[in-house]
Amino acid sequence: MITAKENVDLLDDLLYVHLAASSKEAIKRARKEFRQIRGSQYPINEDELQKNLTPHTEKREAVPELVSATEPAGAEEPAEA
């Protein structure tokens, strides 16, 4: 039986490989993990996944900070008189 953690880890690895894999080794690892957990080959071949390789030496833009859930909504707006 496959645990929820194994499913989540596999999904995380596969999403990473599809969106921004940093190496061919990451792709091989994710496909191997899929084969071990699911017992079948991953339907998308390695060559297709390698089209999305993203070298992580590039400088990436910073992601804007999200509003904290602890801040009250509208805290930045001035109070009406």
C-alpha positions in Angstrom: 0.0 0.0 0.0 1.3 3.4 -0.9 1.3 6.0 1.9 0.1 9.5 1.5 3.6 10.8 2.2 5.0 8.7 -0.7 2.3 10.1 -3.0 3.0 13.7 -2.0 6.7 13.2 -2.4 6.2 11.6 -5.8 3.9 14.4 -6.9 6.4 17.0 -5.7 9.2 15.4 -7.7 7.2 15.0 -10.8 5.9 18.6 -10.7 9.5 19.8 -10.2 10.7 17.8 -13.2 7.9 19.1 -15.4 8.3 22.7 -14.5 12.0 23.4 -13.7 14.2 20.4 -13.4 17.8 21.4 -12.8 19.5 18.3 -14.2 19.0 15.1 -16.1 19.7 13.2 -12.9 16.6 14.8 -11.3 14.5 13.6 -14.2 15.9 10.1 -14.0 15.4 10.0 -10.2 11.7 11.1 -10.5 11.0 8.6 -13.3 12.6 5.8 -11.3 10.6 6.7 -8.1 7.4 6.6 -10.2 8.3 3.2 -11.6 9.1 1.9 -8.0 5.9 3.2 -6.5 3.4 2.7 -9.4 5.0 -0.4 -10.9 4.9 1.0 -14.5 6.9 3.3 -16.7 6.2 7.1 -16.4 4.1 8.0 -19.5 6.3 10.9 -20.6 9.8 10.0 -21.8 13.1 11.5 -20.6 13.7 13.4 -23.8 10.4 15.3 -23.6 11.1 16.2 -19.9 14.6 17.4 -20.7 13.2 20.2 -22.9 12.3 22.0 -19.7 15.8 21.9 -18.0 16.4 25.1 -16.1 20.0 25.7 -15.1 19.9 27.0 -11.5 22.8 29.3 -12.1 20.5 32.0 -13.4 19.5 34.8 -11.0 15.8 34.6 -10.3 13.5 37.5 -9.5 12.4 37.7 -5.9 8.8 36.7 -5.2 6.9 39.5 -3.6 6.0 38.9 0.0 2.5 37.7 0.7 0.3 39.5 3.2 0.4 37.7 6.5 -2.7 35.9 7.7 -2.2 37.6 11.1 -2.6 41.1 9.7 -6.1 42.4 9.8 -7.6 43.0 6.4 -7.4 46.6 5.4 -4.7 47.4 8.0 -2.9 49.5 5.4 -5.9 51.7 4.5 -6.3 54.8 6.6 -9.4 55.0 8.8 -12.3 57.1 7.5 -13.3 60.1 9.6 
